[in-house]
């Protein structure tokens, strides 16, 4: 079982950049596909981004494509989410998750077997 801890959340203004980090322990991250999801109050959990085991393929949700970048450092067992051009609608709790399952798509929360506790990102206008 992988334990995941997110960090980097906080307050930002529209247009700012912010970098989230997810540290994995208990298992080696390179055996997993990690992803970021987010959930705003009253809304369903939304897929943000995923990166495959090699780091060669990335996947993004439509609302963040072109603004957010996911990356991984297998040597450090970490995953990062660089968020640029933040908007108030990016306000949410951001969760890191991992799956050991290969899939054609990685945007389904049910695919992921381990989740972090989440980190709040609040963007003001």
Secondary structure, DSSP 8 states (H G I E B T S, - for coil): --EEEEE--EEEETT--EEEEEEEESS-GGGSEEEEEEE-TTS--EEEEEE-TTSS-EEE-TTTTTTEEEEEETTTTEEEEEE-S--GGG-EEEEEEEE-S--S----GGG-SEE---EEEEEE-
